Amino acid sequence: MTSWILQHFLNPSFFWPGMLLVAAPIIIHLINRMRYRRVRFAAMEFLLSSQKKNRRRVLIEQLLLLLMRVLMVLIVVALIARLIIDPNQLSLFQGAKSHHVVILDDSVSMQDRLAEGTVFDEAKGVIRRLVAEGAKTPRSQVFTLILMSDPEKTLSGLSETDITEDLLVELSERLDVLAATHQAVDPAKALQRAQERLAEDRSAVRQIHVISDFRNSDWIDNKSAASVLTSLSKANIKLNLVKCASESHENLSVTELGGRVEVAAAGVPVTLEATIRNWGTRVAEDVRADLFINGSRLPRTIDFQTIPAGESITRSFDVVFPTAEPHQVKLTIREDSLEADNQRFLAIDVPEQNPVLIIDGSPATEQAFYVADALAANTSVTGFATSIQTPEDLRRTPLENYDLVYLINVPELAPDAVAALEDYVQGGGGLVWYLGDAVRPAFYNEKVFNPESGLFPVRIGAAPRLTDRPVSAATVQPDLVPGDHPIFKLFSNVDVPIYDLIFVNLAYPLAEKLESQANITKDVNVLATLRQDQPLILEHQYGKGKIVTCLTAAGPLMNPEGVIWTNWANGPGSFSFAVFQLELAKHLVRSDRTLPQLESGKPLAINLNQAFYAPDVEVISPNDQINRIQATPSSSEDDGEEGAADVPTIDVVYKETDQPGIYELVLSTTEQQRERRLYAVNVPADEGSLAIMNDEALLQELGPDVDIEIQQAGSFDWIRNESPGSEVRWLLLIVLALLCIAEPMLASRLSYVT
């Protein structure tokens, strides 16, 4: 009953008092029937006889008079409470006191350009219209504004506030300075927050207005958003989706900027890659990008040529960083509908060299020199610097100082050295195994091999085995048969038959597989085999790091019978050995030290060793503003990134990262030194998709039981300014006037003296 009253009266508070007034004419009528004392006299018999004849007629006339009086009261109540026959005539801001929760989409796609301003400007205009309409009936409505980018945050003065002229003025001032973010948003979270706000609200009517561009990627197939919309509809909360964009625009965006920055070194060319996606429906032609290093534009452009609709194009290019320090890279394309995604940033901490540790168990470490020459014959060209040590030295060497570790022809390792290697690889370090005549298979099979996950990927045989070669020259095939892996990519498109120049005479086979023992670790990837399909080069993951194992020697090791293990390092194809080692190093070099790329709005958080760093931190934002923050004691039990175990750590968290660009953290050490760290913050790549959702697709996804209204862009008819129910009021006034004439006439006719 209450719901019916709210839907059909603009002033429902007068309804029940009016119903009480209906009792007044009834009470008066009954009193009039009871106020005369009966007195019998001589002519009474005649009067009684006459009354019996006319009783039914008089009773009907009196009931009609009573009905007219009751109807007059009802009409007056309907006029005061402002009866509405059709509830659809009710304006959003007319009727009972309502709570209007407005969810404003402030994601980066709202910066899409329109003829005048942006989609976000259009959305702010819709909010102004809503509040202006509500201000015509002050303090009859309640207003709450929720931003999709941060639904948990309450804007001061714009939460559960009565709509008045003062609120309209304040809101206009707040909206003038409010800008769309550079973040991706999830509408489900904002809808859930709105539902929580309205759950305990005792207001008579609850309404949610979602003001957005309604991009296809945010709303279609969003199961969580559909679930919340369904829940809101079942809770009798009115849902109003207001579109602010009427059509999709063509748009290009830079979706990726990176490369093997882990191997960057001062003065050494590093190959970067950039990807541009065409989100539109038409082919993009003559697409070019400008490159900036540390804020200075390079005198060249990256040509992407033509990008088909809905596709991406990736281009590679070389960059030289002359100094060993953090560097900033920015790639930009020409302006289009959405400017925010036309650039992308990358931060690179360029060292002087990339250190590689080579542990060689051969006499005089002669095998290590082949790898060292391949990696660092000219450090200024390759960027790698090698250090050759023995297995005994491994126990005293801090592995965290190296980007990659080689273990060549190592007989066995002490338990503490094995533990150090496990920690190193699990933390993200890269490891390469090469075997040889000094290897003790029992150690490898029992101490470093594990069927589930270990440092060594296979159980090997008791001794190396000679490679089987075909007798017929017509069936000769290369000893080395590489698979489809990036480290062999440079060999696949050359005319020289490189693999024909490489022979492998000796290699360790896999141990015979027993029923109770596996001879290979799970998830091992075979990168290359011998021609008889015997595994030769294998790769597997261990923690955060990767391990590559070669089951032959690194150099031209000779067995007692005078057979050379392999000629790859010093034979006719030795140039390919150097290329292979460089590609292998780039593939395995530890990546956990790469400066992270964050999405806009994601907090920048690092953990520091309190013994090395002071809690005072400076943050320099992309617009060169300096913010000073304090690190707080770490609440976790994890050790600091530079520290050892049992050393207290501190957390640095900076949340104001909406603006894309390079953020610089200036850390102070306990020795009064200053350390710079750069972090790249970019617009989410998928926000460049400007396709607008299809209304029918959303309604079909929600189902027929969900009551929801969708307003088209540019249409404001749903914000009614006219007074509803005017036709009913005129009809009621006419009926009331007729009753006011008829009631005295009938009352005069029925009056008599007894």
CORVEN-V617938 format. One record per residue. N is the residue number from 1. PHI is phi in radians with two decimals (none if undefined). PSI is psi in radians with two decimals (999 if undefined). BURIAL is + if it has 24 or more other ideal C-beta (glycine too) atoms within 12 Angstrom, else -. Layout:
# CORVEN-V617938
N&PHI&PSI&BURIAL / N&PHI&PSI&BURIAL
This chain:
# CORVEN-V617938
1&none&-0.77&- / 2&-1.07&-0.71&- / 3&-1.07&-0.70&- / 4&-1.11&-0.73&- / 5&-1.08&-0.76&+ / 6&-1.12&-0.56&+ / 7&-1.42&-0.35&+ / 8&-2.04&0.07&+ / 9&-2.37&2.33&+ / 10&-1.30&-0.53&+ / 11&-2.10&1.26&+ / 12&-1.17&-0.28&+ / 13&-1.17&-0.34&- / 14&-1.55&-0.08&- / 15&-1.17&-0.96&+ / 16&-1.20&-0.69&- / 17&-1.03&-0.63&- / 18&-1.14&-0.65&+ / 19&-1.11&-0.58&- / 20&-1.18&-0.59&- / 21&-1.17&-0.42&+ / 22&-1.05&-0.49&+ / 23&-1.23&-0.33&- / 24&-1.06&-0.94&- / 25&-1.11&-0.52&+ / 26&-1.18&-0.77&- / 27&-1.12&-0.74&- / 28&-1.08&-0.71&- / 29&-1.09&-0.77&+ / 30&-1.17&-0.65&- / 31&-1.13&-0.73&- / 32&-1.10&-0.56&- / 33&-1.28&-0.35&- / 34&-1.91&-0.06&- / 35&-1.46&-0.22&- / 36&-1.67&2.38&- / 37&-1.52&2.33&- / 38&-1.36&2.27&- / 39&-2.28&2.16&- / 40&-1.55&2.37&- / 41&-2.52&-3.08&- / 42&-1.07&-0.69&- / 43&-1.47&0.03&- / 44&-1.08&-0.66&- / 45&-1.04&-0.67&- / 46&-1.19&-0.72&- / 47&-1.15&-0.71&- / 48&-1.10&-0.69&- / 49&-1.14&-0.65&- / 50&-1.23&-0.67&- / 51&-1.14&-0.68&- / 52&-1.05&-0.62&- / 53&-1.23&-0.58&- / 54&-1.88&0.13&- / 55&-1.06&-0.80&- / 56&-1.10&-0.73&- / 57&-1.15&-0.75&- / 58&-1.13&-0.71&- / 59&-1.08&-0.77&- / 60&-1.11&-0.73&- / 61&-1.14&-0.69&- / 62&-1.21&-0.68&+ / 63&-1.13&-0.64&- / 64&-1.13&-0.70&- / 65&-1.12&-0.75&+ / 66&-1.08&-0.75&+ / 67&-1.08&-0.69&- / 68&-1.11&-0.73&+ / 69&-1.19&-0.70&+ / 70&-1.12&-0.74&+ / 71&-1.10&-0.63&+ / 72&-1.12&-0.72&+ / 73&-1.14&-0.75&+ / 74&-1.09&-0.70&+ / 75&-1.15&-0.71&+ / 76&-1.10&-0.73&+ / 77&-1.09&-0.76&+ / 78&-1.09&-0.64&+ / 79&-1.21&-0.73&+ / 80&-1.21&-0.74&- / 81&-1.40&-0.12&+ / 82&1.05&1.34&+ / 83&-1.15&2.40&+ / 84&-2.14&2.05&+ / 85&-1.24&-0.76&- / 86&-1.81&1.93&- / 87&-1.06&-0.40&- / 88&-1.16&-0.26&- / 89&-1.37&-0.21&+ / 90&-1.17&2.31&+ / 91&-1.29&2.80&+ / 92&-1.05&-0.53&+ / 93&-2.02&0.55&+ / 94&-2.19&2.72&+ / 95&1.80&-2.65&+ / 96&-1.15&2.83&+ / 97&-1.11&2.20&+ / 98&-2.16&2.74&+ / 99&-1.88&1.97&+ / 100&-1.78&1.92&+ / 101&-1.73&2.07&+ / 102&-1.81&2.09&+ / 103&-1.75&2.01&+ / 104&-1.80&2.11&+ / 105&-1.32&2.03&+ / 106&-2.10&0.56&+ / 107&-1.28&2.99&+ / 108&-1.15&-0.52&+ / 109&-1.15&-0.33&+ / 110&-1.23&-0.13&+ / 111&-1.47&0.06&+ / 112&-0.98&2.35&+ / 113&-1.42&2.44&+ / 114&-1.97&-3.06&+ / 115&-1.03&-0.70&- / 116&-2.25&1.94&- / 117&1.38&-2.60&- / 118&-2.20&3.02&+ / 119&-1.08&-0.61&+ / 120&-1.16&-0.66&+ / 121&-1.07&-0.70&+ / 122&-1.10&-0.70&+ / 123&-1.12&-0.72&+ / 124&-1.14&-0.60&+ / 125&-1.12&-0.65&+ / 126&-1.10&-0.73&+ / 127&-1.12&-0.72&+ / 128&-1.04&-0.74&+ / 129&-1.10&-0.74&+ / 130&-1.04&-0.86&+ / 131&-1.23&-0.62&+ / 132&-1.08&-0.69&+ / 133&-1.15&-0.74&+ / 134&-1.17&-0.50&+ / 135&-1.23&-0.21&+ / 136&-1.22&-0.38&+ / 137&-2.15&1.37&+ / 138&-0.97&2.46&- / 139&1.07&0.37&- / 140&-1.79&-0.12&+ / 141&-2.36&2.75&+ / 142&-2.09&2.45&+ / 143&-2.19&2.38&+ / 144&-2.39&2.34&+ / 145&-1.98&2.22&+ / 146&-2.11&2.28&+ / 147&-1.63&2.32&+ / 148&-1.10&-0.54&+ / 149&-1.21&-0.45&+ / 150&-2.60&1.25&+ / 151&-1.14&-0.37&+ / 152&-1.35&-0.35&- / 153&-1.49&2.32&- / 154&-1.78&2.17&- / 155&-1.34&2.24&+ / 156&-1.03&2.24&- / 157&1.46&-0.07&- / 158&-2.14&0.52&+ / 159&-2.27&2.07&+ / 160&0.90&0.89&+ / 161&-1.94&2.40&+ / 162&-1.10&2.40&+ / 163&-1.44&2.04&+ / 164&-2.44&3.09&+ / 165&-1.10&-0.62&- / 166&-1.11&-0.72&- / 167&-1.12&-0.67&+ / 168&-1.07&-0.73&+ / 169&-1.16&-0.81&- / 170&-1.12&-0.73&+ / 171&-1.10&-0.73&+ / 172&-1.06&-0.70&- / 173&-1.17&-0.69&- / 174&-1.21&-0.70&+ / 175&-1.18&-0.52&+ / 176&-1.07&-0.61&- / 177&-1.72&-0.09&- / 178&-1.39&2.27&+ / 179&-2.16&2.67&+ / 180&-1.16&2.56&+ / 181&-1.45&-3.13&+ / 182&-1.92&0.54&+ / 183&-1.97&2.77&+ / 184&-1.54&2.57&+ / 185&-2.25&2.77&+ / 186&-2.02&1.91&+ / 187&-1.06&-0.43&+ / 188&-1.07&-0.68&+ / 189&-1.14&-0.72&+ / 190&-1.19&-0.71&+ / 191&-1.12&-0.69&+ / 192&-1.11&-0.71&+ / 193&-1.15&-0.69&+ / 194&-1.11&-0.70&+ / 195&-1.10&-0.70&+ / 196&-1.12&-0.66&- / 197&-1.17&-0.61&+ / 198&-1.56&-0.17&+ / 199&-1.06&-0.74&- / 200&-1.80&0.18&- / 201&-1.32&2.26&+ / 202&-1.63&0.13&- / 203&-1.09&2.67&+ / 204&-1.21&-0.71&+ / 205&-2.17&2.33&+ / 206&-2.09&2.24&+ / 207&-2.35&2.45&+ / 208&-2.12&2.19&+ / 209&-1.97&2.01&+ / 210&-1.72&2.03&+ / 211&-1.93&1.96&+ / 212&-2.73&2.99&+ / 213&-1.51&-0.20&+ / 214&0.90&1.08&+ / 215&-1.25&2.55&+ / 216&-1.00&-0.69&+ / 217&-1.19&-0.39&+ / 218&-1.58&-0.47&+ / 219&-2.02&-0.62&+ / 220&-1.45&2.35&+ / 221&1.13&0.37&- / 222&-1.63&1.60&+ / 223&-1.08&-0.68&- / 224&-1.17&-0.71&- / 225&-1.15&-0.73&+ / 226&-1.09&-0.66&+ / 227&-1.13&-0.75&- / 228&-1.19&-0.70&+ / 229&-1.05&-0.73&+ / 230&-1.10&-0.75&+ / 231&-1.11&-0.70&+ / 232&-1.13&-0.72&+ / 233&-1.12&-0.71&+ / 234&-1.16&-0.44&- / 235&-1.51&0.21&+ / 236&1.04&0.64&- / 237&-1.77&2.18&+ / 238&-1.23&2.31&+ / 239&-1.98&2.22&+ / 240&-2.31&1.91&+ / 241&-1.70&2.11&+ / 242&-1.96&1.98&+ / 243&-1.42&2.46&+ / 244&-2.06&-0.03&+ / 245&-2.26&2.28&+ / 246&-1.71&-0.35&- / 247&-2.60&2.73&- / 248&-1.47&2.53&+ / 249&-1.93&2.69&+ / 250&-1.17&2.45&+ / 251&-2.69&2.37&+ / 252&-1.93&2.55&+ / 253&-2.53&2.57&+ / 254&-1.48&1.92&+ / 255&-1.67&-0.40&+ / 256&-2.54&2.53&+ / 257&-2.62&1.97&+ / 258&-2.97&-2.55&+ / 259&2.46&-2.98&+ / 260&-1.46&1.12&+ / 261&-1.22&-0.24&+ / 262&-1.11&-0.43&+ / 263&-1.80&0.22&+ / 264&-1.15&2.50&+ / 265&-2.57&2.72&+ / 266&-1.04&2.22&+ / 267&1.37&0.01&- / 268&-1.89&2.26&+ / 269&-1.07&2.35&- / 270&-2.13&2.38&+ / 271&-1.55&2.13&+ / 272&-1.90&2.80&+ / 273&-2.30&2.47&+ / 274&-2.29&2.49&+ / 275&-2.17&2.31&+ / 276&-2.09&2.32&+ / 277&-1.96&2.41&+ / 278&-1.70&1.85&+ / 279&-1.48&-0.14&+ / 280&-1.47&-2.93&+ / 281&-1.92&0.03&- / 282&-2.14&2.70&- / 283&-1.17&2.34&- / 284&-1.69&2.18&+ / 285&-1.97&2.69&- / 286&0.92&0.92&- / 287&-1.52&2.15&+ / 288&-2.28&2.67&+ / 289&-2.25&2.52&+ / 290&-1.76&2.54&+ / 291&-2.03&2.29&+ / 292&-2.12&2.33&+ / 293&-2.06&2.10&+ / 294&0.92&0.66&+ / 295&1.53&-0.16&- / 296&-1.81&2.30&- / 297&-1.34&2.30&- / 298&-1.35&2.56&- / 299&-1.36&0.91&- / 300&-2.81&2.81&- / 301&-2.14&2.70&- / 302&-1.71&2.05&+ / 303&-1.61&2.03&- / 304&-1.74&-0.11&+ / 305&1.00&-2.07&- / 306&-1.88&2.33&- / 307&-2.08&1.99&+ / 308&-1.09&2.77&- / 309&-1.07&2.31&- / 310&1.32&0.17&- / 311&-2.12&2.94&- / 312&-2.12&2.61&+ / 313&-2.22&2.34&+ / 314&-2.00&2.37&+ / 315&-2.20&2.49&+ / 316&-1.86&2.59&- / 317&-2.72&2.65&+ / 318&-1.73&2.47&- / 319&-2.33&2.44&+ / 320&-1.98&2.18&- / 321&-1.80&1.98&+ / 322&-1.26&-0.39&- / 323&-2.14&2.71&- / 324&-1.56&1.66&- / 325&-2.98&2.99&- / 326&-1.17&2.42&+ / 327&-2.23&2.68&+ / 328&-1.95&2.36&+ / 329&-2.19&2.36&+ / 330&-2.37&2.35&+ / 331&-2.08&2.27&+ / 332&-2.26&2.63&+ / 333&-2.12&3.05&+ / 334&-1.15&2.77&- / 335&-1.23&2.56&- / 336&-2.53&-2.72&+ / 337&-1.04&-0.73&+ / 338&-1.99&1.82&+ / 339&-1.33&-0.46&+ / 340&-1.10&-0.51&+ / 341&-1.76&0.32&+ / 342&-1.56&0.15&+ / 343&-2.54&2.74&+ / 344&-2.58&2.59&+ / 345&-2.09&2.67&+ / 346&-2.54&2.33&+ / 347&-1.93&2.29&+ / 348&-2.26&2.18&+ / 349&-1.66&1.75&+ / 350&-1.55&2.09&+ / 351&-1.52&3.01&+ / 352&-1.19&-0.74&- / 353&-2.62&2.85&+ / 354&-1.82&1.90&+ / 355&-1.32&2.37&+ / 356&-2.21&2.28&+ / 357&-1.75&2.23&+ / 358&-2.04&2.04&+ / 359&-1.79&2.07&+ / 360&-2.12&2.19&+ / 361&-1.65&0.06&+ / 362&-1.34&2.73&+ / 363&-1.04&2.31&- / 364&1.07&0.29&- / 365&0.82&0.68&+ / 366&-1.23&-0.46&+ / 367&-1.20&-0.56&+ / 368&-1.15&-0.48&+ / 369&-1.15&-0.52&+ / 370&-1.15&-0.74&+ / 371&-1.23&-0.72&+ / 372&-1.08&-0.73&+ / 373&-1.14&-0.62&+ / 374&-1.18&-0.67&+ / 375&-1.50&-0.61&+ / 376&-2.43&0.62&+ / 377&-1.05&-0.62&- / 378&-2.42&1.69&- / 379&-1.05&-0.58&- / 380&-1.17&-0.28&- / 381&-1.74&-0.74&- / 382&-1.59&-0.52&+ / 383&1.47&-0.01&+ / 384&-1.77&2.48&+ / 385&-2.18&2.18&+ / 386&-1.81&2.62&+ / 387&-2.28&2.10&+ / 388&-1.75&2.21&+ / 389&-2.43&3.01&+ / 390&-1.70&2.90&+ / 391&-1.00&-0.57&+ / 392&-1.15&-0.61&- / 393&-1.16&-0.43&+ / 394&-1.04&-0.52&+ / 395&-1.21&-0.38&- / 396&-1.94&0.13&- / 397&-1.78&2.21&+ / 398&-1.29&1.83&- / 399&-1.17&-0.42&+ / 400&-1.13&-0.22&+ / 401&-1.44&-0.03&- / 402&-2.10&2.56&+ / 403&-1.53&-0.32&+ / 404&-2.75&2.53&+ / 405&-2.22&2.29&+ / 406&-1.86&2.36&+ / 407&-2.05&1.92&+ / 408&-2.05&2.11&+ / 409&0.91&0.75&+ / 410&-1.50&2.13&+ / 411&-1.09&-0.97&+ / 412&-2.84&2.94&+ / 413&-2.24&2.61&+ / 414&-1.21&2.68&- / 415&-0.98&-0.67&- / 416&-1.22&-0.54&- / 417&-1.20&-0.68&+ / 418&-1.10&-0.74&+ / 419&-1.10&-0.70&- / 420&-1.13&-0.70&+ / 421&-1.13&-0.72&+ / 422&-1.07&-0.78&+ / 423&-1.11&-0.69&+ / 424&-1.12&-0.85&+ / 425&-1.24&-0.73&+ / 426&-1.05&-0.53&+ / 427&-1.40&-0.09&+ / 428&2.16&-0.04&+ / 429&-1.28&2.73&+ / 430&-1.78&2.57&+ / 431&-2.41&2.40&+ / 432&-2.18&2.26&+ / 433&-1.83&2.33&+ / 434&-2.20&2.40&+ / 435&-1.70&-3.08&+ / 436&3.07&-2.94&+ / 437&-1.31&-0.24&+ / 438&-1.54&-0.12&+ / 439&-1.18&2.38&+ / 440&-1.81&1.79&+ / 441&-0.97&-0.58&+ / 442&-1.06&-0.70&- / 443&-1.10&-0.83&+ / 444&-1.11&-0.72&+ / 445&-1.29&-0.50&+ / 446&-1.79&-0.51&- / 447&-1.86&-0.57&+ / 448&-2.09&-0.15&+ / 449&-1.62&2.42&+ / 450&-2.52&2.22&+ / 451&-1.04&-0.47&- / 452&-1.50&-0.94&- / 453&-2.96&2.15&+ / 454&-2.65&3.11&+ / 455&-1.24&-0.51&+ / 456&-1.99&2.36&+ / 457&-1.50&-0.30&+ / 458&-2.43&2.79&+ / 459&-1.58&2.18&+ / 460&-1.76&2.81&+ / 461&-1.21&3.01&+ / 462&-1.24&-0.33&- / 463&-2.71&2.73&- / 464&-1.15&2.73&+ / 465&-2.15&2.49&+ / 466&-1.20&2.49&- / 467&-1.31&2.33&+ / 468&-1.41&2.24&- / 469&-2.06&2.56&- / 470&-1.19&2.59&- / 471&-1.29&-0.70&- / 472&-1.35&2.28&- / 473&-1.14&-0.43&- / 474&-1.22&-0.34&- / 475&-1.84&0.26&- / 476&-1.11&2.31&- / 477&-2.28&2.73&- / 478&-1.05&2.55&+ / 479&-1.16&-0.72&+ / 480&-1.65&2.11&+ / 481&-2.06&1.70&+ / 482&-1.34&2.69&+ / 483&-1.63&-3.00&- / 484&-1.54&1.53&- / 485&-2.42&2.54&- / 486&-0.99&-0.50&- / 487&-1.20&-0.28&+ / 488&-1.81&0.12&+ / 489&-1.09&-0.65&- / 490&-1.22&-0.29&- / 491&-1.58&-0.25&+ / 492&-1.39&-0.38&- / 493&-1.98&0.40&- / 494&-1.82&2.67&- / 495&-1.42&-0.42&- / 496&-1.28&2.27&- / 497&-1.30&1.35&- / 498&-1.04&-0.77&+ / 499&-1.20&-0.37&+ / 500&-1.23&-0.33&- / 501&-1.56&-0.12&+ / 502&-1.87&2.24&+ / 503&-2.15&2.61&+ / 504&-2.23&1.88&+ / 505&-1.51&-0.63&+ / 506&-2.25&2.42&+ / 507&-2.77&2.67&+ / 508&-1.39&2.24&+ / 509&-1.47&2.92&+ / 510&-1.27&2.51&+ / 511&-1.14&2.67&+ / 512&-1.07&2.37&- / 513&-1.39&2.16&- / 514&-1.71&2.76&- / 515&-1.08&-0.60&- / 516&-1.65&-0.06&- / 517&-2.34&2.31&- / 518&-1.50&2.62&- / 519&-1.93&0.17&+ / 520&-2.61&2.46&+ / 521&-1.26&2.68&+ / 522&-1.08&2.59&- / 523&1.05&0.61&- / 524&-1.48&2.37&+ / 525&-1.87&2.12&+ / 526&-1.46&1.99&+ / 527&-1.49&-0.56&+ / 528&-2.69&2.66&+ / 529&-2.27&2.91&+ / 530&-1.37&2.90&+ / 531&-1.12&-0.37&+ / 532&-1.59&0.39&- / 533&1.20&0.29&- / 534&-1.32&2.20&+ / 535&-0.99&2.37&+ / 536&-2.11&-0.83&+ / 537&-2.15&2.18&+ / 538&-2.23&2.73&+ / 539&-2.39&2.46&+ / 540&-2.64&2.80&+ / 541&-1.62&2.47&+ / 542&-2.44&1.84&+ / 543&1.15&-2.29&- / 544&-1.55&-0.18&- / 545&-1.76&2.97&+ / 546&-2.13&2.60&+ / 547&-2.25&2.29&+ / 548&-2.02&2.30&+ / 549&-2.11&2.23&+ / 550&-1.95&2.15&+ / 551&-1.51&0.31&+ / 552&-2.23&-3.01&+ / 553&-1.46&2.81&+ / 554&-1.39&-0.54&+ / 555&-2.26&-3.01&+ / 556&-1.34&1.09&+ / 557&-1.24&2.43&+ / 558&-1.99&2.35&- / 559&-1.49&3.01&- / 560&-1.02&-0.43&- / 561&-1.48&0.02&- / 562&1.51&0.23&- / 563&-1.58&2.23&- / 564&-1.44&2.31&+ / 565&-1.03&-0.92&+ / 566&-2.73&2.65&+ / 567&-1.86&0.21&+ / 568&-1.08&-0.65&+ / 569&-1.42&-0.35&+ / 570&-2.40&0.14&+ / 571&-1.62&-2.87&+ / 572&-1.05&-0.45&- / 573&-1.76&0.42&+ / 574&-1.14&-0.43&+ / 575&-1.10&-0.56&+ / 576&-1.25&-0.45&+ / 577&-1.12&-0.74&+ / 578&-1.13&-0.74&+ / 579&-1.10&-0.75&+ / 580&-1.08&-0.76&+ / 581&-1.13&-0.67&+ / 582&-1.16&-0.76&+ / 583&-1.17&-0.65&+ / 584&-1.14&-0.74&+ / 585&-1.11&-0.72&+ / 586&-1.12&-0.58&+ / 587&-1.29&-0.58&+ / 588&-1.77&-0.31&+ / 589&-0.94&2.44&+ / 590&-1.06&2.36&+ / 591&-1.88&-0.04&+ / 592&-1.23&-0.21&- / 593&-1.65&0.01&+ / 594&-1.17&2.35&+ / 595&-1.14&2.24&+ / 596&-1.25&2.68&+ / 597&-1.87&2.14&+ / 598&-1.85&2.72&+ / 599&-1.51&2.60&+ / 600&-0.94&2.34&+ / 601&1.59&-0.29&+ / 602&-1.36&2.38&+ / 603&-1.15&2.49&- / 604&-1.58&1.95&+ / 605&-2.29&2.28&+ / 606&-2.38&2.76&+ / 607&-2.05&2.26&+ / 608&-2.14&2.67&+ / 609&-1.38&2.09&+ / 610&-1.15&-0.36&+ / 611&-1.28&-0.39&- / 612&-1.83&-0.48&+ / 613&-2.14&2.52&+ / 614&-1.46&2.72&+ / 615&-1.31&-0.21&+ / 616&-1.39&2.14&- / 617&-2.27&2.39&+ / 618&-1.82&2.36&+ / 619&-2.08&2.11&+ / 620&-1.83&2.00&+ / 621&-1.39&2.98&+ / 622&-1.05&-0.44&+ / 623&-1.61&0.33&- / 624&1.21&0.29&- / 625&-1.40&2.41&- / 626&-1.79&2.15&- / 627&-2.09&2.29&- / 628&-1.83&2.20&- / 629&-2.24&2.85&+ / 630&-1.96&2.27&- / 631&-1.28&2.62&+ / 632&-2.04&2.67&- / 633&-1.00&2.40&- / 634&-1.20&2.39&+ / 635&-1.57&-0.23&- / 636&-1.58&2.98&- / 637&-1.66&0.07&- / 638&-1.26&2.54&- / 639&-1.34&2.76&+ / 640&-1.15&2.79&+ / 641&-1.22&-0.43&+ / 642&-1.89&-0.05&+ / 643&-1.77&3.09&- / 644&-1.75&3.11&- / 645&-1.14&2.68&- / 646&1.15&0.32&- / 647&-1.84&2.24&- / 648&-1.09&2.56&+ / 649&-2.13&2.87&+ / 650&-2.26&2.61&+ / 651&-1.87&2.33&+ / 652&-1.94&2.08&+ / 653&-2.26&2.14&- / 654&-2.18&2.09&+ / 655&-1.76&-0.27&- / 656&-1.47&1.23&- / 657&-2.08&0.58&+ / 658&-1.24&-0.67&+ / 659&-1.26&2.14&+ / 660&-1.14&2.63&+ / 661&2.51&-2.85&+ / 662&-1.80&2.17&+ / 663&-1.79&2.32&+ / 664&-1.94&2.17&+ / 665&-1.78&2.22&+ / 666&-1.89&1.93&+ / 667&-1.75&2.54&+ / 668&-1.90&2.23&+ / 669&-1.51&2.89&- / 670&-1.20&-0.23&- / 671&-1.72&0.36&- / 672&1.13&0.51&- / 673&-1.76&2.69&- / 674&-1.98&2.33&- / 675&-2.15&2.28&+ / 676&-1.73&2.38&+ / 677&-2.33&2.34&+ / 678&-1.90&2.49&+ / 679&-2.35&2.25&+ / 680&-1.59&2.30&+ / 681&-2.10&2.19&+ / 682&-2.23&2.75&+ / 683&-1.15&2.40&+ / 684&-0.93&2.32&+ / 685&-1.07&-0.64&+ / 686&-1.34&-0.14&+ / 687&-1.26&-0.13&+ / 688&-1.33&-0.19&+ / 689&-1.36&1.96&+ / 690&-1.83&0.23&+ / 691&-1.12&2.28&+ / 692&-1.59&2.47&+ / 693&-1.14&2.66&+ / 694&-1.55&2.21&- / 695&-1.02&-0.76&- / 696&-1.11&-0.63&- / 697&-1.12&-0.71&- / 698&-1.19&-0.78&+ / 699&-1.10&-0.66&+ / 700&-1.16&-0.65&- / 701&-1.19&-0.61&+ / 702&-1.36&-0.55&+ / 703&1.66&2.90&- / 704&-1.27&-0.29&- / 705&-1.44&-0.14&- / 706&-1.63&2.07&+ / 707&-1.56&1.94&- / 708&-2.56&2.52&+ / 709&-2.00&2.41&+ / 710&-2.10&2.09&+ / 711&-1.72&2.34&+ / 712&-1.39&2.71&- / 713&-1.09&2.37&+ / 714&1.47&-0.08&- / 715&-1.75&2.22&- / 716&-2.19&0.32&- / 717&-1.10&-0.47&- / 718&-1.25&-0.24&+ / 719&-1.69&1.59&+ / 720&-1.41&2.42&+ / 721&-1.85&-0.43&- / 722&-1.33&2.74&- / 723&-1.45&2.10&- / 724&-1.34&2.78&+ / 725&1.34&0.28&+ / 726&-1.13&-0.66&- / 727&-1.09&-0.71&- / 728&-1.14&-0.70&+ / 729&-1.14&-0.71&+ / 730&-1.11&-0.72&- / 731&-1.10&-0.74&- / 732&-1.12&-0.68&+ / 733&-1.13&-0.71&- / 734&-1.13&-0.79&- / 735&-1.09&-0.70&- / 736&-1.11&-0.69&+ / 737&-1.11&-0.74&- / 738&-1.12&-0.71&- / 739&-1.14&-0.65&+ / 740&-1.13&-0.46&- / 741&-1.46&-0.73&- / 742&-1.30&-0.58&- / 743&-1.13&-0.81&+ / 744&-1.12&-0.63&- / 745&-1.12&-0.82&- / 746&-1.19&-0.65&- / 747&-1.13&-0.67&+ / 748&-1.18&-0.67&- / 749&-1.18&-0.62&- / 750&-1.53&-0.15&- / 751&-1.27&2.49&- / 752&-2.77&2.88&- / 753&-2.00&2.25&- / 754&-1.94&999&-
